[in-house]
Amino acid sequence: MKEQDCLLIVAIYEDQSITKAAERLFISQPALTYRIKQLEQEFGIKIIKREGNKIIFTAEGEYLVKFSNNLLLEISKLKDQFQNMSIEATGLLRIGVSSNFSLYKLPPIIQDFLQLYPKVQLKVNTGWSSEIMQLLTKNEIQIGIVTGDYNWFEEKVLLYQDPLTIISKEQINIKNIPNLPRVDYVPNNLTNKSQKPSNPLTKLIENWWQESFNAPPLINMVVDKVETCKEMVKKHLGYSIIPRSCIRESDDFYTYDLKDENDNPIYRKTWMVYRKSSLELSAVNKFVDYLTIALL
């Protein structure tokens, strides 16, 4: 099987449509269908079958999809290795970054890094930290930047600790905060939207509240985007609690960092995670070194 064969098998499986797969690969539908029939004859198997308008992969077809995905991954890794064998940092660098980090921290980091290493090509995936960890586990990225503690047994570097902070447009007395309206920032990264949103940030805030107050918070609205939350606070619709890294100087908030019962700040940890073997690639090696120096 050639790389192109793997690409067309995976495209049909993902799109569940020969027409869409052909469009994605910029080949004609008859040519794609003909190649599938050739592969079926070559291996002596049936790869797909039709049930009405649906395309169903046989057991042999499912195995071929898995094989194709693995082969494409190995080819990608081989290309990376060849591109990065020079001393100078070159090649494609694939990183995954949590959403807030990508918005508030990443742009100047990327700008400075590419000025130092202009031959590096960057592919950046952004999303929830849990999604970034999945991409790293599946080898779809080489470096992940995530917030929170995840079970990762290879290389990880603590980049910084981000305090949780109350923001308000008015000065407030913390003891009186149960009586004040809150704009509740609840990042909702659940696949099943019927479930109650739950994430490390929410749990940290809930634990602090339960330690500090006997009454429940007076929540008058819930938002899932931090920029929306900040805009609501700017309109004097209540206070909120967000990571300090999400606050810009121009926001002009009164701020109060959360502290536990022992007067210690409450914060979230941001990590850089990667595989040690990836450091053999010059682009990965240089980015790890650069980010470690830039943020530590």
C-alpha positions, -999 to +999 in steps of 0.1 A: +000+000+000+012+035-008+007+066+013-020+078-011-039+045-006-039+051+032-051+087+027-081+076+006-090+047+030-090+071+060-108+099+041-137+075+031-139+062+067-140+097+082-164+113+057-185+082+053-189+093+017-169+085-015-180+118-030-167+139+000-135+118+002-128+124-035-134+161-031-111+162-001-083+144-020-088+163-052-094+132-073-124+120-093-150+098-077-146+071-104-108+070-098-113+066-061-138+038-065-115+021-090-086+022-066-107+007-038-117-022-061-080-027-069-071-029-033-100-053-026-086-075-055-050-072-043-059-083-007-087-106-016-111-089+008-142-067+008-133-033+022-167-015+021-202-023+014-234-002+009-265-004+029-289+020+012-271+054+011-247+044+038-211+031+034-203+004+059-167-008+065-163-046+068-142-061+096-113-063+072-120-027+062-119-015+098-086-033+102-073-016+071-084+018+084-064+012+117-034+000+097-036+031+074-038+055+104-007+039+120+012+040+087+004+076+081+016+085+116+049+067+110+054+084+077+047+118+093+072+110+121+098+100+095+093+132+075+097+152+108+129+133+115+144+140+081+135+177+083+150+181+117+183+162+112+202+194+105+218+214+134+197+244+126+161+243+138+140+235+108+109+215+099+073+213+112+066+219+149+032+207+160+020+221+193-013+220+212-022+249+235-050+255+260-075+281+249-067+308+275-029+304+271-033+307+233-052+340+237-032+357+264+003+343+263+011+326+230+013+353+203+044+371+216+061+338+224+055+326+188+066+359+174+099+359+193+106+322+186+101+325+148+124+355+148+151+333+163+142+303+141+126+315+109+129+281+091+106+264+116+070+259+104+044+259+131+011+241+134-009+252+164-039+234+178-060+252+205-087+238+227-094+225+262-065+211+281-081+177+281-083+178+243-047+188+241-037+158+262-056+135+239-038+150+208-004+144+226-014+108+235-023+101+199+010+117+187-009+143+167+012+170+184+048+170+197+043+195+226+013+203+248+008+234+270-020+226+294-035+239+326-042+215+355-027+182+366-029+153+342-015+117+344+015+121+321+045+099+327+070+114+303+085+149+303+067+178+319+079+213+329+060+236+352+058+269+333+040+291+359+013+291+386-017+312+378-036+327+408-074+327+408-086+363+412-118+381+420-125+409+395-149+438+400-155+473+387-161+485+423-141+480+454-156+452+475-154+438+510-146+401+506-166+393+538-197+408+521-192+389+488-220+364+494-245+393+491-231+405+458-241+393+423-216+370+406-210+365+369-200+329+371-173+318+346-178+281+340-157+267+311-179+240+296-157+214+279-181+185+282-188+163+252-222+154+268-239+187+273-266+171+294-241+166+322-234+192+348-203+212+339-173+201+360-137+211+356-107+218+378-112+256+378-148+252+390-138+228+417-111+251+430-135+280+433-162+259+449-137+245+475-125+280+484-161+292+487-171+264+510-140+271+532-148+308+534-186+312+536-216+294+549-241+309+524-242+300+487-230+325+461-255+349+445-251+339+409-271+360+385-256+346+352-233+319+340-210+323+310-185+298+294-161+323+278-137+344+298-138+374+275-176+374+277-173+372+315-150+402+317-173+423+295-203+416+318-182+426+348-172+458+330-209+466+327-212+464+365-233+433+363-214+417+392-180+404+402-164+372+388-135+348+396-111+341+367-074+332+363-051+362+367-034+355+334-067+364+317-066+400+330-051+427+308-038+460+322-064+478+301-093+459+318-090+483+348-105+459+374-102+459+411-086+425+418-084+403+449-065+370+447-081+340+464-064+326+495-070+295+515-076+293+552-038+294+558-036+326+537-018+308+508-028+318+473-050+295+453-037+289+418-037+266+388-005+252+373+003+254+336+026+227+323+046+220+291+044+183+283+062+163+257+080+130+250+117+128+256+122+111+222+107+142+205+138+162+216+157+145+188+139+169+165+157+202+164+125+223+162+111+206+193+143+208+212+147+246+205+111+253+214+113+235+247+145+253+256+131+287+245+098+283+264+115+271+295+137+302+296+109+326+285+084+316+312+105+304+341 
